Amino acid sequence: MRYFLFVLAKELGMTVRQLTANIDSYEIQEWSAFYKIQNEEKSGKKPLQSGELKDKLKSAFSGAKAKAKRMKR
């Protein structure tokens, strides 16, 4: 995950410190899921239909929401 923070920070034109100060862990998980899906499509997997994309995102984010709730405690 730390490597991904550097990738995302570079993509957004900020340092990792700036990124983590301005974006919460839930949004970082969303970005991670976005890049994962994007990479799968580029690697030759068939393009996702809208329902499949919705299901994949929902699955990816359900874990992130639970983790974020645990971290707030």
MOQUI-V288951 format. One line per field, one symbol per residue. ss: DSSP state (h for helix, s for strand, l for the rest). psi: psi as a letter, one per 30 degrees, with the letter a starting at -180 (. if undefined). burial: + if it has 24 or more other ideal C-beta (glycine too) atoms within 12 Angstrom, else -. A space follows every 50 residues. Layout:
ss = ???
psi = ???
burial = ???
//
This chain:
ss = lhhhhhhhhhhhlllhhhhhhhllhhhhhhhhhhhhhhhhhhlllllllh hhhhhhhhhhhhhhhhhhhhhhl
psi = eeeeeeeeeeefhlleeeefffkleeeeeeeeeeeeeeeeefgglkkkle eeeeeeeeeefeeeeeeeeeff.
burial = ---++--+----------+-----+--++++++--++------------- ------+--++--+---------
//
